[in-house]
């Protein structure tokens, strides 16, 4: 069976910022698909801008066979899009569920600082049965750890890990300029461990 890793990049839109992670999977025989997207500016983004993420991920899988198992790794809004593909239903600010694309081939999810607030409504995660490995940063001001707790309501195996002293971009190998870490956070050591833990979780399927 074909082993496919679909990477869903965060708001910056450039998957090359995660290149060591992607290279690790390619070096171990996985087919990696990591589409780039336009930069997403949350303060100006429309629903169509957000919807373009899961739609683009589905389009990126067009060349993948129907029987393939697809593991999706996502950061921030990319993790949100990954959850959509796995069956989660986001709710808009008007208090109504939003229609998003799905993909039944999704077999594993690894989510770095997922924008989980979209799924706080009752039942929003009822169709998500895909095992999840979730990382959140203790000091993340964008996606606080408490927001990710909602993922535990899914009828799936959820391994939620709060990373001490980590922020929102601690999970990115090449963070945006000016993103300072807590002095107590060992970025290189953490990222090395994160890559291997992600690989082990996905390869254990």
DOFI-397387 format. One line per field, with one value per residue: x, y, z of N, C-alpha, C in turn. Coordinates in Angstrom, 3 decimals, always signed. Each point is the difference from the previous one (the first is absolute). Example, Ala and Ser with C-alpha at 12.3 -4.5 7.8 and 13.67 -1.06 7.14 Angstrom:
% DOFI-397387
neast +13.190;-0.350 $
nnorth -5.690;+1.050 $
nup +7.800;-0.720 $
caeast -0.890;+0.820 $
canorth +1.190;+1.190 $
caup +0.000;+0.060 $
ceast +0.900;-0.770 $
cnorth +1.200;+1.090 $
cup +0.000;+0.730 $
//
This chain:
% DOFI-397387
neast +0.846;-0.391;+1.180;-1.000;+0.816;-1.125;+0.782;-0.647;+0.542;+0.591;-0.313;+1.293;-0.482;+1.173;-0.221;+0.780;-0.759;-0.554;+0.948;+0.663;-1.192;-0.209;+1.242;-0.301;-1.205;+0.467;+0.912;-1.188;-0.049;-0.328;-1.133;+0.678;-1.168;+0.589;-1.268;+0.402;-0.212;-0.926;+0.731;-0.351;-0.733;-0.004;+0.624;+0.424;+0.216;-0.498;-1.244;-0.088;+0.676;-0.806;-1.111;+0.772;+0.203;-1.136;-0.539;+1.008;-0.215;-1.309;+0.155;+0.812;-1.089;-0.251;+1.317;-0.633;+0.354;-1.161;+0.943;+0.603;+0.921;-0.679;+1.221;-0.703;+1.011;-0.415;+0.306;-0.536;-0.192;+1.218;+0.205;-0.540;+0.689;+1.039;-0.454;-0.137;+1.161;+0.336;-0.842;+0.868;-0.963;+0.632;-0.076;-0.798;+0.336;-0.749;+0.797;+0.515;-0.277;+1.251;-0.287;+0.689;+1.045;-0.235;+0.723;-0.642;+1.010;-0.400;+1.203;+0.757;-0.014;+0.921;-0.371;+0.637;-0.267;-0.913;-0.542;-0.113;+0.074;+0.276;+0.464;-0.245;-0.751;-1.074;+0.658;+0.779;+0.351;-1.308;+0.367;+0.754;+0.385;+0.692;+0.921;+0.173;+1.097;-0.210;+0.669;+0.078;+0.259;+0.695;+0.850;-0.796;+0.163;+0.307;+0.542;-0.611;+0.739;-0.692;+0.348;+1.146;-0.390;-0.627;+1.214;+0.069;-0.886;+0.990;-0.756;+1.163;+1.077;+0.110;+1.214;-0.412;+1.001;+0.092;+0.636;+0.728;-0.317;-0.774;+0.202;-0.639;+1.167;-0.087;-1.065;+0.532;+0.614;-0.701;-0.027;-1.104;+0.525;+0.841;-0.120;-0.015;+0.866;-0.681;+0.850;-1.025;-0.427;+0.317;-0.049;+1.310;+0.144;-0.886;+0.432;+1.201;-0.398;-0.512;+1.049;+0.771;-0.589;+0.004;+1.244;+0.314;-0.680;+0.472;+1.207;-0.613;-0.541 $
nnorth -1.197;+0.969;+0.462;+0.768;+1.034;+0.544;+1.008;+0.476;+0.921;+0.780;+1.092;-0.240;-1.237;+0.029;-1.174;+0.775;+0.727;-1.084;+0.417;+0.156;+0.403;+0.725;+0.445;+0.038;+0.400;+0.889;+0.243;-0.114;+0.401;+1.115;-0.004;+1.111;+0.494;+1.122;+0.242;+0.986;+1.008;+0.855;+1.024;-0.472;+1.086;-0.550;+1.166;-0.496;-1.211;-0.441;-0.443;+0.607;+0.922;-0.184;+0.019;+0.934;-0.028;-0.404;+0.941;+0.799;-0.428;+0.056;+1.163;+0.221;-0.625;+0.752;+0.038;-0.008;-1.285;-0.551;-0.930;+1.119;-0.120;+1.060;+0.237;+0.808;+0.795;+0.739;+1.249;+0.356;+0.903;-0.467;-0.005;+1.212;+0.247;-0.517;+0.655;+1.013;-0.325;-0.061;+0.999;+0.882;+0.561;+0.955;+0.860;+0.775;+1.263;-0.357;-0.948;-0.155;-1.298;-0.214;+0.040;-1.100;-0.136;-1.268;-0.895;-1.065;+0.408;+1.041;-0.444;+1.095;+0.651;+0.861;+0.601;+1.006;+0.352;-0.973;+0.685;-0.514;+1.315;-0.281;-0.906;+1.144;+0.069;-0.308;-1.142;+1.066;-0.841;-0.157;+0.522;+0.520;-1.039;+0.955;-0.908;+0.720;+0.591;+0.655;+1.018;+0.531;+1.283;-0.200;+0.687;-0.795;+1.273;-0.724;-1.143;+0.538;-0.674;+0.878;+0.683;-0.643;+0.288;+0.829;-0.227;+0.000;+0.865;-0.115;-0.840;+0.502;-0.719;+0.764;+0.181;+0.725;+0.687;+0.504;+0.767;-0.256;+1.261;-0.806;+0.670;+0.905;+0.607;-0.563;-0.254;+1.157;-0.713;+0.731;+0.520;+0.748;+1.009;+0.147;-1.300;+0.588;-0.891;-0.681;+0.683;-0.502;+0.424;-1.279;+0.933;-0.043;-0.108;+0.961;+0.758;-0.342;+0.172;+1.168;+0.165;-0.517;+0.761;+1.005;-0.305;-0.206;+1.094;+0.616;-0.416;+0.234;+0.649 $
nup +0.000;-0.800;+0.419;+0.340;+0.014;+0.412;-0.368;+1.055;-0.765;+0.896;+0.686;+0.245;-0.128;+0.657;-0.581;-0.759;+0.771;-0.504;-0.816;+1.164;+0.394;-1.088;+0.104;+1.286;-0.322;-0.844;+0.919;+0.592;-1.253;+0.617;-0.625;-0.131;+0.353;-0.395;-0.303;-0.780;+0.824;-0.405;+0.390;+1.186;-0.138;+1.199;+0.161;-1.165;+0.479;-1.140;+0.058;-1.160;+0.668;+1.028;-0.688;-0.555;+1.316;+0.572;-0.757;+0.277;+1.238;-0.177;-0.586;+1.017;+0.438;-1.041;+0.080;+1.164;+0.016;-0.348;-0.093;-0.337;+0.948;+0.369;+0.429;+0.773;-0.297;+1.020;-0.351;+1.169;-0.941;-0.258;+1.315;-0.024;-1.105;+0.667;+1.053;-0.836;-0.581;+1.294;-0.303;+0.498;+0.713;-0.672;+0.992;-0.730;-0.135;-1.048;+0.511;-1.214;-0.254;-0.351;-1.284;+0.231;-0.828;-0.305;+0.630;-0.458;-0.766;+0.695;+0.360;-0.021;+1.154;-0.429;+1.109;-0.577;+1.243;+0.007;-0.996;+1.216;+0.168;-1.269;+0.848;+0.626;-1.102;+0.714;-0.039;+0.120;+0.971;-0.074;-1.160;+0.938;-0.711;-0.571;+0.315;+1.098;-0.468;+1.134;-0.537;+1.202;-0.188;+1.081;-0.770;-0.680;-0.455;-1.076;+0.365;+1.042;+0.868;+0.721;-1.094;+0.090;+1.223;-0.842;-0.474;+1.313;-0.501;-0.877;-0.720;+0.372;-0.265;+1.090;-0.498;+1.037;-0.570;+1.201;-0.874;+1.089;+0.276;-0.712;-1.140;-0.721;-0.125;+1.189;-0.770;-0.320;-0.939;-0.857;+1.220;+0.042;-0.673;+0.983;-0.234;+1.169;+0.452;+0.887;+0.773;+0.680;-1.197;-0.055;-0.955;-0.180;+1.285;+0.215;-0.996;+0.435;+1.245;-0.343;-0.810;+0.928;+0.906;-0.860;-0.344;+1.267;+0.269;-1.055;+0.275;+1.147;-1.041 $
caeast -0.846;+0.788;+0.126;-0.052;-0.060;-0.471;+0.337;-0.879;+0.775;-0.731;-0.429;+1.029;-0.198;+1.216;+0.386;+1.458;+0.407;-0.046;+0.726;+0.596;-1.067;-0.411;+1.124;+0.094;-0.976;+0.427;+1.166;-0.445;-0.875;-1.350;-0.286;-0.383;-0.701;-0.010;-0.337;+0.152;-1.213;+0.176;+0.036;-1.313;+0.012;-1.246;-0.800;-0.660;-0.401;-1.411;-0.235;+0.561;+1.440;+0.197;-0.465;+1.000;+0.986;-0.384;-0.244;+1.308;+0.560;-0.687;+0.500;+1.369;-0.059;-0.654;+0.787;+0.165;-0.984;-1.133;+0.245;+1.150;-0.209;+0.611;+0.231;+0.044;+0.694;-0.345;+0.349;-0.889;-1.195;+0.151;-0.542;-1.454;-0.404;+0.160;-1.161;-1.144;+0.085;-0.252;-1.405;-0.446;-0.862;+0.222;-1.157;+0.336;-0.332;-1.456;-0.564;-0.498;+1.046;+0.511;+0.239;+1.403;+0.262;+0.484;+0.725;-0.099;+1.299;+0.791;+0.141;+0.659;+0.151;+0.942;-0.416;+0.825;-0.764;-1.169;-1.018;-1.100;-1.175;-1.066;-0.695;-0.480;-1.441;-0.333;-0.121;+0.856;+1.062;-0.595;+0.360;+1.454;+0.404;+1.403;+0.921;+0.654;+1.093;-0.189;+0.959;-0.315;+1.033;-0.427;-0.005;-0.561;-1.070;-0.926;-0.822;+0.342;-0.239;-1.389;-0.821;+0.157;-0.685;-1.249;+0.257;-0.232;-1.404;-0.135;+0.013;+1.257;+1.146;+0.605;+1.177;+0.192;+1.225;+0.314;+1.457;+0.418;+0.734;-0.127;-0.956;-0.747;+0.899;+1.046;-0.140;+0.429;+1.465;+0.445;-1.104;+0.018;+0.981;-0.410;-0.712;+0.917;-0.409;+0.339;+1.388;+0.067;-0.445;+1.068;-0.684;+0.600;-0.250;-1.421;-0.374;+0.528;-0.891;-1.321;+0.052;+0.038;-1.271;-0.983;+0.260;-0.382;-1.462;-0.559;+0.484;-0.526;-1.357 $
canorth +1.197;+1.220;+0.796;+1.406;+1.034;+1.285;+1.048;+1.165;+1.101;+1.025;+1.219;+0.552;-0.607;-0.541;-1.248;-0.134;+0.322;-1.264;-0.918;-1.173;-0.964;-0.618;-0.808;-1.219;-0.967;-0.410;-0.871;-1.301;-0.675;+0.543;+1.016;+1.234;+1.011;+1.196;+1.147;+1.372;+0.820;+1.427;+0.375;+0.276;+1.079;-0.228;+1.205;+0.382;-1.200;-0.343;-1.440;-0.623;-0.140;-1.167;-1.192;-0.359;-0.924;-1.410;-0.264;-0.187;-1.274;-1.057;+0.060;-0.506;-1.458;-0.558;-1.075;-1.076;-1.051;-0.030;-0.906;+0.472;+0.563;+1.325;+0.654;+1.447;+0.784;+1.398;+1.013;+1.146;-0.079;-1.238;-1.053;+0.175;-0.579;-1.452;-0.486;+0.042;-1.158;-1.210;-0.088;+1.035;+1.045;+1.310;+0.880;+1.391;+0.982;+0.159;-1.110;-1.029;-0.880;+0.374;-1.137;-0.137;-1.286;-1.127;-1.023;-1.221;-0.678;+0.499;-1.094;+0.510;+1.452;+0.610;+1.397;+0.928;+1.200;+0.081;+1.026;-0.886;+0.743;-0.169;-1.259;-0.005;-0.253;-1.409;-0.870;+0.414;-0.993;-1.335;-0.879;-0.169;-1.261;-0.180;+0.247;+1.308;+0.436;+1.450;+0.786;+1.412;+0.674;+0.551;+1.462;+0.411;+0.978;-0.129;-1.181;-0.419;-1.432;-0.297;-0.092;-1.326;-1.002;-0.395;-1.138;-1.226;-0.397;-0.843;-1.442;-0.470;+0.016;+1.333;+0.179;+1.453;+0.299;+1.406;+0.107;+1.084;+1.170;+0.151;+0.968;-0.410;-0.327;-0.911;-1.239;+0.335;-0.021;+1.356;+0.860;+1.355;+0.891;+0.705;-0.857;-0.390;-1.098;+0.076;-0.436;-1.357;-0.963;-0.501;-0.219;-1.054;-1.294;-0.316;-0.309;-1.322;-0.980;+0.096;-0.685;-1.443;-0.417;+0.067;-1.132;-1.242;-0.041;-0.260;-1.275;-1.102;-0.371 $
caup +0.000;-0.109;+1.228;-0.401;+1.037;-0.505;+0.962;-0.081;+0.548;+0.730;-0.674;-0.879;-1.309;-0.596;+0.676;+0.088;+1.369;+0.733;-0.865;+0.659;+0.282;-1.259;-0.481;+0.806;-0.523;-1.335;+0.144;+0.505;-0.948;-0.111;-1.009;+0.695;-0.794;+0.853;-0.844;+0.507;-0.071;+0.233;+1.412;+0.566;+0.989;+0.730;+0.226;-1.251;-0.736;-0.159;+0.092;-1.197;+0.213;+0.862;-0.701;-1.008;+0.569;-0.164;-1.418;-0.614;+0.444;-0.750;-1.374;-0.012;+0.103;-1.178;-0.602;+0.975;-0.220;+0.939;+1.117;+0.772;+1.330;+0.001;+1.286;-0.194;+1.022;-0.229;+0.995;+0.157;-0.850;-0.763;+0.850;-0.118;-1.281;+0.128;+0.741;-0.917;-0.881;+0.789;+0.374;+0.931;-0.558;+0.622;+0.160;-0.250;+1.028;+0.037;+0.748;-0.912;-0.527;-1.311;-0.875;-0.384;-0.643;+0.807;-0.745;+0.790;+0.060;+1.136;+0.960;+1.200;+0.069;+0.935;+0.002;+0.774;+0.366;-0.874;+0.247;+0.378;+0.444;-0.994;+0.227;+1.383;+0.057;+0.268;-1.167;-1.116;-0.211;+0.128;-1.117;-0.051;+0.645;-0.362;+1.117;-0.047;+0.864;+0.018;+0.772;+0.224;+0.770;+1.287;-0.052;-1.288;+0.152;-1.123;+0.310;+1.361;+0.214;+0.365;-1.206;-0.597;+0.811;-0.653;-0.877;+0.752;-0.140;-1.186;+0.291;-0.570;+0.901;-0.049;+0.846;+0.062;+0.722;+0.225;-0.010;+0.903;-0.498;-1.454;-0.507;-1.192;-1.106;+0.455;-0.757;-1.363;-0.046;-0.351;+0.419;-0.552;+0.631;+1.207;+0.938;+1.066;+0.865;+1.410;+0.167;+0.548;-1.009;-0.877;-1.276;-0.819;+0.638;-0.104;-1.382;-0.331;+0.618;-0.619;-1.292;+0.218;+0.585;-1.077;-0.895;+0.661;+0.095;-1.320;-0.520;+0.799;-0.456 $
ceast +0.885;-0.020;+0.125;-0.062;-0.398;+0.303;-0.840;+0.658;-0.894;-0.260;+1.012;-0.020;+1.197;+0.439;+1.511;+0.526;+0.015;+0.842;+0.645;-1.028;-0.396;+1.099;+0.108;-0.957;+0.401;+1.172;-0.371;-1.129;-1.423;-0.093;-0.524;-0.617;-0.176;-0.306;+0.248;-1.315;+0.374;+0.006;-1.398;+0.134;-1.319;-0.871;-0.747;-0.599;-1.516;-0.155;+0.569;+1.510;+0.306;-0.372;+1.005;+1.019;-0.449;-0.301;+1.326;+0.658;-0.637;+0.491;+1.414;+0.053;-0.585;+0.762;+0.222;-1.124;-1.086;+0.229;+1.183;-0.436;+0.793;+0.112;+0.139;+0.679;-0.315;+0.438;-1.034;-1.250;+0.100;-0.518;-1.524;-0.512;+0.108;-1.183;-1.253;-0.007;-0.374;-1.429;-0.512;-0.822;+0.264;-1.305;+0.464;-0.433;-1.498;-0.678;-0.583;+1.155;+0.366;+0.332;+1.453;+0.211;+0.550;+0.850;+0.078;+1.331;+0.854;+0.020;+0.669;+0.076;+1.090;-0.209;+0.898;-0.793;-1.245;-0.966;-1.311;-1.253;-1.181;-0.889;-0.565;-1.486;-0.270;-0.140;+0.933;+1.066;-0.520;+0.423;+1.502;+0.388;+1.464;+0.898;+0.771;+1.150;+0.001;+1.044;-0.521;+1.086;-0.553;-0.171;-0.575;-1.138;-1.058;-0.977;+0.389;-0.337;-1.442;-0.894;+0.051;-0.710;-1.268;+0.203;-0.234;-1.452;-0.238;+0.015;+1.228;+1.056;+0.710;+1.130;+0.354;+1.193;+0.207;+1.509;+0.432;+0.837;-0.111;-1.060;-0.647;+0.915;+1.163;+0.015;+0.425;+1.519;+0.594;-1.139;+0.068;+1.036;-0.573;-0.748;+0.980;-0.587;+0.289;+1.432;+0.132;-0.372;+1.152;-0.631;+0.565;-0.270;-1.463;-0.375;+0.516;-0.893;-1.368;-0.049;-0.055;-1.301;-1.115;+0.154;-0.469;-1.517;-0.613;+0.407;-0.564;-1.365;-0.017 $
cnorth +1.252;+0.776;+1.468;+0.882;+1.302;+1.047;+1.239;+1.164;+1.009;+1.244;+0.602;-0.583;-0.689;-1.270;-0.185;+0.361;-1.249;-1.071;-1.183;-1.079;-0.748;-0.914;-1.320;-1.067;-0.496;-0.973;-1.397;-0.592;+0.480;+0.960;+1.232;+0.978;+1.215;+1.232;+1.330;+0.749;+1.467;+0.262;+0.391;+1.069;-0.060;+1.236;+0.451;-1.185;-0.176;-1.513;-0.718;-0.192;-1.214;-1.291;-0.466;-0.996;-1.465;-0.361;-0.279;-1.314;-1.165;-0.037;-0.574;-1.525;-0.657;-1.170;-1.190;-1.007;-0.046;-0.885;+0.430;+0.451;+1.288;+0.516;+1.493;+0.652;+1.465;+0.906;+1.111;-0.117;-1.203;-1.192;+0.069;-0.650;-1.518;-0.610;-0.001;-1.228;-1.287;-0.100;+1.042;+1.065;+1.318;+0.796;+1.446;+0.916;+0.230;-1.136;-1.089;-0.870;+0.394;-1.255;-0.014;-1.357;-1.030;-0.914;-1.253;-0.740;+0.445;-1.060;+0.413;+1.514;+0.352;+1.505;+0.821;+1.296;+0.186;+1.108;-0.701;+0.727;-0.100;-1.212;-0.114;-0.312;-1.481;-0.792;+0.310;-1.040;-1.436;-0.969;-0.239;-1.237;-0.333;+0.252;+1.299;+0.086;+1.523;+0.652;+1.429;+0.603;+0.598;+1.509;+0.537;+1.006;-0.101;-1.149;-0.475;-1.477;-0.353;-0.159;-1.402;-1.097;-0.504;-1.229;-1.331;-0.462;-0.865;-1.474;-0.669;-0.027;+1.336;+0.070;+1.486;+0.317;+1.516;+0.123;+1.175;+1.057;+0.208;+1.038;-0.495;-0.462;-0.901;-1.303;+0.174;+0.050;+1.358;+0.956;+1.361;+0.870;+0.665;-0.824;-0.513;-1.144;+0.346;-0.519;-1.437;-1.068;-0.365;-0.397;-1.198;-1.385;-0.403;-0.419;-1.364;-1.096;-0.018;-0.746;-1.508;-0.516;+0.008;-1.196;-1.320;-0.141;-0.369;-1.377;-1.200;-0.463;-1.382 $
cup +0.000;+1.314;-0.389;+1.233;-0.686;+1.061;-0.263;+0.728;+0.719;-0.823;-0.946;-1.398;-0.615;+0.729;+0.118;+1.381;+0.892;-0.697;+0.727;+0.336;-1.267;-0.537;+0.759;-0.527;-1.385;+0.075;+0.484;-0.850;-0.101;-1.188;+0.718;-0.984;+0.894;-0.850;+0.707;-0.183;+0.108;+1.501;+0.470;+1.079;+0.779;+0.152;-1.249;-0.754;-0.036;+0.172;-1.222;+0.129;+0.877;-0.730;-1.042;+0.539;-0.114;-1.460;-0.712;+0.400;-0.739;-1.445;-0.104;+0.047;-1.249;-0.616;+0.912;-0.179;+1.059;+1.217;+0.869;+1.391;+0.081;+1.428;-0.265;+1.206;-0.273;+1.131;-0.023;-0.886;-0.938;+0.783;+0.023;-1.284;+0.032;+0.741;-0.865;-0.904;+0.730;+0.516;+0.967;-0.718;+0.709;+0.074;-0.166;+1.129;+0.123;+0.747;-0.861;-0.495;-1.420;-0.801;-0.456;-0.668;+0.986;-0.872;+0.863;+0.124;+1.181;+1.102;+1.308;-0.091;+1.002;-0.102;+0.913;+0.197;-0.875;+0.406;+0.311;+0.447;-0.952;+0.311;+1.417;+0.128;+0.272;-1.304;-1.146;-0.340;+0.002;-1.094;-0.122;+0.803;-0.277;+1.210;-0.190;+0.983;-0.082;+0.905;+0.144;+0.877;+1.283;-0.060;-1.304;+0.210;-1.103;+0.230;+1.394;+0.203;+0.323;-1.225;-0.603;+0.787;-0.659;-0.875;+0.705;-0.061;-1.227;+0.405;-0.616;+1.093;-0.155;+1.014;-0.036;+0.887;+0.092;+0.163;+0.868;-0.725;-1.508;-0.342;-1.285;-1.128;+0.421;-0.791;-1.453;-0.034;-0.379;+0.346;-0.669;+0.715;+1.257;+1.016;+1.050;+0.822;+1.450;+0.161;+0.501;-1.025;-0.933;-1.329;-0.769;+0.583;-0.136;-1.421;-0.430;+0.579;-0.640;-1.330;+0.200;+0.615;-1.045;-0.939;+0.630;+0.080;-1.349;-0.517;+0.763;-0.463;-0.616 $
//
